[in-house]
Amino acid sequence: MELLLSYFPHLTEVQIKQFQDLQNLYEDWNAKINVISRKDIDELYSRHVLHSLGIVKVLEFKPGSRILDVGTGGGFPGIPLAIMHPEVDFYLIDVIAKKIKVVNEVATALGLKNVKAEQKRAELVKDNFDFIVSRAVTNMPDFVEWVSDNVKKESKHELKNGILYLKGGDLTEELASFPYATQYELSDFFKEDFFETKKVVHLPLKFKK
């Protein structure tokens, strides 16, 4: 928590309590259903919570926004983002039912009224959102194909509606066919070695046909 507060010092008491509770909740659930690698559970705040919140360093969602988290796994980046944005609606999906069970249990335990989680494939979502977030579930061309019809046309943020994607490494080849993509280096925001090659990729998809 000290790490989190050093980067986000203006959290409310409610948010601090919710973030504090994450460790015990995920440790308990991980013992029953393995949703986070065993080696990572001790690094929950740096490798999962803070990593998820890298998106906040790039863009804070406005109240009333709707966000889709594709391939959320155990709830990342959706759960930390939902704690940070209590007036924003989050829809978390994953194809693995046991992971969605954990997400729903965690959201309920934290009192997050702004989270809905379901077992579903991205291609089957028929709703529109301001932004679609994810943590490296696939390569960008395939991801765009999954979600390109799910982006609202009307933008109300500093960045155009589209994808905010957490990924690491050299993305030159993967993003070659997306000239409008912008990469934000998380090492510009967080000093830990873990973030050295990590990025948030913003890809506007407002230009729906």
N, C-alpha and C positions, 0 to 999 in steps of 0.2 A: 504493500500500500504506500510506503514511503516513496517508492519509485514512481508510482502513479501520481501521487500528489505533487511530486517535484515537477512534473510536466503539465498537470492540470490542477493548479492550486485553488481554483474557484468552485470546486464541487460543493454541492449542498450537503447537509447532514444526511439526508435520505440517500443521496447518491453514494456517499462514502460508506454508509452501512451496506448498501446493495453490493458495492464492489468488494467490501470486506467479506461478505457472505459467500462470494463466489468460490473461494478456496475450499471451504468445507463442503459446499454443495457438490463441486466437481470431484473432490476426493471421494466423497461417499458414493456418488453415482458411478465414478470410474471403477470402483471396486466391484460394482455389479455389472456394468456395461462399459466395455472399454471404448471410450469415445476420444480420449486424448492419450497419446503415447505415454508409457510409464515414465520415461525420462523427462518428458515435458511437464508433467503435472507439478513438479517442484518449481518449474519456471513459468507457471501459469500467467503471472502478471506481465512478464516481459515478452514471452513468446506467443501469447494468445490475446490477452486483454490489451496490452499496450500496442501490439501489432495491429489489432483491429481498430484501435483508436487513431492509428496513423491517418485514416480517412478523415477524421475530424480536423486534423492539422491542415488538410487540403481544403476541406469544405465543411461548414456547419450547416446542417439541414434546417430549413425554416419550419416553424410550427405549421401543422396541417399537411406536410409532405408525406408521401407514401414511398416506402423503400422495400424492394424485393431482395432478399438474400438467397442466392442460389447455391445449393450444395453446402448448406450451413454446418454440416457435421454436428458437433456438440453445441453449436450456437454461436459460431464465430464467422464473420464479425458482428452478426446481428444482435446478440445479447448485450455486449458492451456498448454498441451504438444506441440501443434502445434505452439503456440506463442514462446515457448522456443526453438523449433527446426524448424526454417524457411526453412531449406534445407532437411527436411524429409517429406515424403508424408503420410497423414493420411486419412483413410477411416472410417467414423463414421456411424454406423448403429443402428437402433432401429425399433421396430415393430409398434410404435405409430407415425402416420404421423404428428400430430401437434407438437410433440417434434422435429422431423427432420426439420420442417419448422422454428422453433426457431433457431436451430443449423445453418441452412443455412443463415438466416438473420443476426445472430451474426457474422458468419465468413465473410460475405460480408461487413458488417459495419466495421469490423476490418481490412479488406484488406488482409485476409488470403488466399493466392493463393494455399496453400498446403493442403487444406481441401476439401474433397468431402463427402457429407452426403446423405444417402438414407434410405428410409423406406424399410427394408429388414430383414428377419430372418437369423440368423447366418448360419443355415444349407444350405441356398441357395447361399452362397458366394462361388464362384468357383475360386478364385484367391489365390495367396500365399503371405505371409508376413513374415518379420523378427520376429516381435513380435505381440501378440494379448493382448490388455489391456482391463481391465474392472473394474467396481466397484460393486462387490458382486451382480451380477444379478441372480445367482443361485448357487447351490453347485458345488464344483469342479468336481466331476465325470460327472455330466451332461454337464458342460461347456466344459470339455475335449472332450466329445463325439461330441459336436457341432463343434468344431474348429480344431480337431486334423489333418485334411487333409489340413489345410490352412497355414501350416508353411513351410517356405523355408528350404531346407536341408543345404545349405551353410551358416555357421555362420561367421560373421565378427566382432562380439562384444566380450567383455570379458565374458559375459554370453552366454550360448548356446541359440539359437533360441527357442522360446516357448511362454509361458504365463507369463504376469506380472499382478497380480491380487490384487486389493485393498480390504482388508477385515478385520474385527475386531473379537475379542473374541478368545476363545480357539478352534483352528482348528485341534487338535490332531486326533479326530475321522474322520473328513472330509478328512484329508490328509493321512490317514492310508495306503491307497492303492497306494500312490505316494511317494516311498522312495527317489526319486531324488528331491523332492520339498524342497526349502529353504525359510525360513521365515525371513524377515527383519523387525525389530521392528521400527515403525516410531517415537516412543518415544526416540530413539537414535539420531534422527535428529531434531525433533521439541519438544519444551518444554511445549507446551500448553496441558492442561488436556485432551482435545478432542482426542489427539493422544495416550493416555495411553495404549489402547488395540488394536490400529490400526496397520496393517501390510501390507507389500508388499510381496506377495508370488510369487517366481519365480519357474516355472515348465518347465524344458526343454522338448521340443517335437521334437527335431531334428531327432529322430530315427524313421522317417516315414517308413512304410513298402513299 
